[in-house]
């Protein structure tokens, strides 16, 4: 019994470790304040940077640092910067203080009736621009700002995923060799029974004498495994639900921040943190119950 229990716990731990290794690792990024020309006010640029961060989260390609936490960290580190951080030195210094892998810097300008927006994806370690997303829309800013943020975020996520695909080595197909043809088995020597053992072919065997194969009901252990798999599906659904709630609360957070409402800002920040916690707990429960159910299903029956 102790050996089986140890095997069960070891299998669960191994499965959780494999899941953590196979789960995609999202890069930690921060969206720094945008730059713009004289046609855009600092308040509008601040709102657009928050809107763009929310659109990046919706792509599920990045782990974006919360704007409130970013401002708190910079304030605690004594970082003094007014307006946009345009120079490469300033951007790298800000990224290092925030402890992120990459930063996204944006620039919004107007050409006639068209707004052009560029987002640069920058490596904090080297200060190099890894790739750029550019979009443009015709019209007034209040009519096109959502299209600009959504288009640039999707373009940036698409370019990031394409670089990940190119960086992943293709698996080498194993060489399959044809098995050697087996030698033909020798024909069995017929056994002639004694005269006393020879039965009359016309003699029928009664139906009661035929062996019966008893039907084996499903064991309690496997019933528990099926129930655990059902709970795993519920956990996965819960994770998807709380992920959507987190995006909604983040939008409320940015709106409250732009409005300057401290009460709504504090409530929205708490909702964002809670949704992240619930999402992680639901997905962890889903994986754990699925693995335990798998082990129970194949665990040998006790004598």
DRENDO-417436 format. One record per residue (C-alpha): z, y, x; residue number from 0. Coordinates in nm, 2 decimals. Layout:
// residues N
[[Z,Y,X],NUM]
...
//
This chain:
// residues 303
[[0.00,0.00,0.00],0]
[[0.08,0.24,0.28],1]
[[-0.25,0.16,0.45],2]
[[-0.44,0.24,0.14],3]
[[-0.25,0.57,0.09],4]
[[-0.32,0.67,0.45],5]
[[-0.69,0.58,0.40],6]
[[-0.71,0.79,0.08],7]
[[-0.55,1.10,0.25],8]
[[-0.76,1.07,0.56],9]
[[-1.08,1.05,0.35],10]
[[-0.99,1.36,0.15],11]
[[-0.92,1.55,0.47],12]
[[-1.24,1.44,0.63],13]
[[-1.44,1.53,0.32],14]
[[-1.29,1.88,0.30],15]
[[-1.37,1.93,0.67],16]
[[-1.73,1.82,0.63],17]
[[-1.76,2.05,0.33],18]
[[-1.63,2.34,0.53],19]
[[-1.88,2.27,0.81],20]
[[-2.18,2.24,0.58],21]
[[-2.09,2.54,0.36],22]
[[-2.31,2.84,0.45],23]
[[-2.13,3.10,0.67],24]
[[-2.20,3.45,0.54],25]
[[-2.20,3.73,0.79],26]
[[-1.92,3.99,0.77],27]
[[-2.09,4.33,0.72],28]
[[-1.99,4.69,0.63],29]
[[-2.20,4.95,0.46],30]
[[-2.13,5.28,0.64],31]
[[-2.19,5.63,0.48],32]
[[-2.55,5.71,0.42],33]
[[-2.75,6.00,0.57],34]
[[-2.99,6.22,0.38],35]
[[-3.19,6.54,0.38],36]
[[-3.11,6.87,0.21],37]
[[-3.23,6.73,-0.13],38]
[[-2.93,6.49,-0.15],39]
[[-2.56,6.60,-0.17],40]
[[-2.28,6.42,0.02],41]
[[-2.13,6.32,-0.31],42]
[[-2.46,6.15,-0.41],43]
[[-2.49,5.98,-0.07],44]
[[-2.13,5.85,-0.10],45]
[[-2.20,5.71,-0.45],46]
[[-2.53,5.55,-0.33],47]
[[-2.37,5.37,-0.04],48]
[[-2.11,5.22,-0.28],49]
[[-2.39,5.12,-0.52],50]
[[-2.59,4.96,-0.24],51]
[[-2.29,4.76,-0.12],52]
[[-2.25,4.62,-0.47],53]
[[-2.62,4.52,-0.48],54]
[[-2.58,4.34,-0.14],55]
[[-2.29,4.14,-0.28],56]
[[-2.50,4.04,-0.58],57]
[[-2.75,3.88,-0.34],58]
[[-2.49,3.63,-0.22],59]
[[-2.63,3.66,0.13],60]
[[-2.35,3.87,0.29],61]
[[-1.97,3.91,0.29],62]
[[-1.94,4.29,0.24],63]
[[-1.62,4.47,0.34],64]
[[-1.45,4.66,0.05],65]
[[-1.50,5.03,0.07],66]
[[-1.14,5.10,0.01],67]
[[-1.03,4.87,0.29],68]
[[-1.29,5.01,0.52],69]
[[-1.16,5.37,0.47],70]
[[-0.80,5.25,0.51],71]
[[-0.88,5.07,0.84],72]
[[-1.07,5.37,0.98],73]
[[-0.78,5.60,0.89],74]
[[-0.53,5.37,1.05],75]
[[-0.73,5.35,1.37],76]
[[-0.76,5.73,1.38],77]
[[-1.14,5.73,1.35],78]
[[-1.25,6.09,1.29],79]
[[-1.60,6.13,1.14],80]
[[-1.73,6.38,0.89],81]
[[-2.06,6.30,0.71],82]
[[-2.30,6.03,0.81],83]
[[-2.26,5.83,1.14],84]
[[-2.62,5.87,1.27],85]
[[-2.59,5.79,1.65],86]
[[-2.59,5.44,1.78],87]
[[-2.26,5.49,1.97],88]
[[-2.09,5.61,1.65],89]
[[-2.22,5.32,1.45],90]
[[-2.12,5.06,1.70],91]
[[-1.77,5.21,1.74],92]
[[-1.72,5.21,1.36],93]
[[-1.83,4.85,1.34],94]
[[-1.59,4.74,1.62],95]
[[-1.30,4.91,1.45],96]
[[-1.38,4.74,1.12],97]
[[-1.40,4.40,1.29],98]
[[-1.74,4.31,1.13],99]
[[-2.04,4.13,1.28],100]
[[-2.30,4.37,1.15],101]
[[-2.33,4.71,0.98],102]
[[-2.58,4.86,0.74],103]
[[-2.68,5.22,0.78],104]
[[-2.90,5.40,0.52],105]
[[-3.11,5.71,0.52],106]
[[-3.25,5.88,0.20],107]
[[-3.52,6.15,0.21],108]
[[-3.76,6.31,-0.03],109]
[[-4.13,6.35,0.01],110]
[[-4.27,6.56,-0.28],111]
[[-4.19,6.37,-0.60],112]
[[-4.11,6.05,-0.41],113]
[[-3.78,5.93,-0.27],114]
[[-3.79,5.70,0.04],115]
[[-3.49,5.49,0.14],116]
[[-3.44,5.29,0.46],117]
[[-3.16,5.05,0.54],118]
[[-3.10,4.94,0.90],119]
[[-2.92,4.61,0.97],120]
[[-2.75,4.66,1.30],121]
[[-2.58,4.42,1.54],122]
[[-2.23,4.56,1.63],123]
[[-2.22,4.38,1.97],124]
[[-2.54,4.52,2.11],125]
[[-2.62,4.82,1.88],126]
[[-2.96,4.68,1.82],127]
[[-3.14,4.72,1.48],128]
[[-3.22,4.36,1.39],129]
[[-3.44,4.44,1.09],130]
[[-3.51,4.72,0.84],131]
[[-3.56,4.73,0.46],132]
[[-3.77,5.02,0.32],133]
[[-3.84,5.11,-0.04],134]
[[-3.97,5.42,-0.22],135]
[[-3.99,5.53,-0.58],136]
[[-4.14,5.83,-0.76],137]
[[-3.93,6.04,-0.99],138]
[[-3.59,6.21,-1.00],139]
[[-3.30,6.07,-0.82],140]
[[-3.10,5.99,-1.13],141]
[[-3.39,5.78,-1.26],142]
[[-3.47,5.59,-0.94],143]
[[-3.15,5.54,-0.75],144]
[[-3.08,5.20,-0.91],145]
[[-3.43,5.08,-0.82],146]
[[-3.39,5.21,-0.46],147]
[[-3.06,5.03,-0.41],148]
[[-3.17,4.70,-0.58],149]
[[-3.50,4.69,-0.40],150]
[[-3.35,4.76,-0.05],151]
[[-3.07,4.51,-0.10],152]
[[-3.31,4.23,-0.21],153]
[[-3.55,4.31,0.08],154]
[[-3.26,4.30,0.33],155]
[[-3.13,3.97,0.20],156]
[[-3.48,3.82,0.21],157]
[[-3.53,3.92,0.57],158]
[[-3.19,3.79,0.67],159]
[[-3.25,3.45,0.51],160]
[[-3.59,3.43,0.68],161]
[[-3.43,3.48,1.02],162]
[[-3.18,3.21,0.94],163]
[[-3.46,2.96,0.85],164]
[[-3.64,3.03,1.17],165]
[[-3.32,2.99,1.37],166]
[[-3.25,2.65,1.22],167]
[[-3.40,2.36,1.42],168]
[[-3.61,2.12,1.23],169]
[[-3.48,1.76,1.22],170]
[[-3.67,1.51,1.44],171]
[[-3.80,1.22,1.23],172]
[[-3.67,0.89,1.35],173]
[[-3.92,0.64,1.49],174]
[[-3.94,0.34,1.26],175]
[[-4.06,0.02,1.42],176]
[[-4.19,-0.27,1.22],177]
[[-3.95,-0.56,1.22],178]
[[-4.07,-0.89,1.37],179]
[[-4.20,-1.14,1.13],180]
[[-3.94,-1.41,1.06],181]
[[-4.02,-1.77,1.14],182]
[[-4.08,-1.98,0.84],183]
[[-3.78,-2.18,0.73],184]
[[-3.81,-2.56,0.75],185]
[[-3.86,-2.73,0.41],186]
[[-3.54,-2.89,0.28],187]
[[-3.53,-3.26,0.28],188]
[[-3.50,-3.39,-0.08],189]
[[-3.18,-3.57,-0.16],190]
[[-3.23,-3.88,-0.39],191]
[[-2.92,-3.94,-0.60],192]
[[-2.78,-4.28,-0.66],193]
[[-2.88,-4.47,-0.97],194]
[[-2.54,-4.41,-1.13],195]
[[-2.58,-4.03,-1.08],196]
[[-2.93,-4.01,-1.24],197]
[[-2.91,-3.86,-1.58],198]
[[-3.14,-3.92,-1.87],199]
[[-3.37,-3.61,-1.90],200]
[[-3.36,-3.65,-2.28],201]
[[-2.98,-3.61,-2.28],202]
[[-2.89,-3.25,-2.37],203]
[[-2.60,-3.06,-2.24],204]
[[-2.38,-2.93,-2.53],205]
[[-2.35,-2.55,-2.55],206]
[[-1.97,-2.57,-2.52],207]
[[-2.01,-2.72,-2.18],208]
[[-2.21,-2.43,-2.04],209]
[[-2.01,-2.19,-1.82],210]
[[-1.95,-1.84,-1.96],211]
[[-1.93,-1.52,-1.75],212]
[[-1.64,-1.31,-1.87],213]
[[-1.70,-0.94,-1.92],214]
[[-1.49,-0.73,-1.68],215]
[[-1.35,-0.40,-1.83],216]
[[-1.35,-0.09,-1.62],217]
[[-1.03,-0.06,-1.42],218]
[[-0.78,0.22,-1.47],219]
[[-0.85,0.34,-1.11],220]
[[-1.21,0.40,-1.20],221]
[[-1.12,0.57,-1.52],222]
[[-0.91,0.81,-1.32],223]
[[-1.21,0.87,-1.09],224]
[[-1.43,0.96,-1.38],225]
[[-1.17,1.20,-1.51],226]
[[-1.15,1.36,-1.17],227]
[[-1.53,1.41,-1.16],228]
[[-1.51,1.58,-1.49],229]
[[-1.24,1.81,-1.36],230]
[[-1.46,1.88,-1.06],231]
[[-1.74,2.01,-1.29],232]
[[-1.49,2.24,-1.46],233]
[[-1.38,2.37,-1.13],234]
[[-1.73,2.45,-1.02],235]
[[-1.79,2.63,-1.35],236]
[[-1.48,2.83,-1.30],237]
[[-1.59,2.93,-0.95],238]
[[-1.92,3.06,-1.09],239]
[[-1.74,3.25,-1.37],240]
[[-1.49,3.42,-1.13],241]
[[-1.78,3.51,-0.89],242]
[[-1.95,3.70,-1.17],243]
[[-1.62,3.87,-1.27],244]
[[-1.58,3.98,-0.91],245]
[[-1.92,4.16,-0.91],246]
[[-1.82,4.33,-1.24],247]
[[-1.48,4.44,-1.11],248]
[[-1.64,4.58,-0.79],249]
[[-1.87,4.79,-1.00],250]
[[-1.57,4.92,-1.19],251]
[[-1.40,4.99,-0.86],252]
[[-1.69,5.20,-0.73],253]
[[-1.71,5.39,-1.06],254]
[[-1.34,5.47,-1.06],255]
[[-1.36,5.58,-0.70],256]
[[-1.65,5.82,-0.77],257]
[[-1.45,5.95,-1.07],258]
[[-1.14,6.00,-0.86],259]
[[-0.92,5.81,-1.11],260]
[[-0.64,5.66,-0.90],261]
[[-0.50,5.44,-1.18],262]
[[-0.83,5.28,-1.26],263]
[[-0.91,5.25,-0.89],264]
[[-0.58,5.06,-0.83],265]
[[-0.64,4.83,-1.12],266]
[[-1.00,4.76,-1.03],267]
[[-0.90,4.68,-0.67],268]
[[-0.64,4.43,-0.79],269]
[[-0.90,4.27,-1.02],270]
[[-1.14,4.23,-0.73],271]
[[-0.88,4.06,-0.51],272]
[[-0.77,3.83,-0.80],273]
[[-1.13,3.73,-0.88],274]
[[-1.18,3.63,-0.52],275]
[[-0.86,3.43,-0.51],276]
[[-0.95,3.25,-0.84],277]
[[-1.30,3.18,-0.72],278]
[[-1.18,3.02,-0.40],279]
[[-0.92,2.82,-0.58],280]
[[-1.17,2.69,-0.84],281]
[[-1.42,2.58,-0.58],282]
[[-1.16,2.42,-0.36],283]
[[-1.02,2.23,-0.66],284]
[[-1.38,2.12,-0.75],285]
[[-1.45,1.98,-0.41],286]
[[-1.11,1.82,-0.37],287]
[[-1.12,1.64,-0.71],288]
[[-1.47,1.52,-0.65],289]
[[-1.38,1.36,-0.31],290]
[[-1.06,1.20,-0.45],291]
[[-1.26,1.05,-0.74],292]
[[-1.52,0.92,-0.49],293]
[[-1.25,0.75,-0.28],294]
[[-1.08,0.60,-0.59],295]
[[-1.41,0.46,-0.72],296]
[[-1.48,0.27,-0.40],297]
[[-1.12,0.18,-0.32],298]
[[-1.07,-0.20,-0.34],299]
[[-0.89,-0.34,-0.64],300]
[[-0.53,-0.44,-0.58],301]
[[-0.44,-0.80,-0.61],302]
//
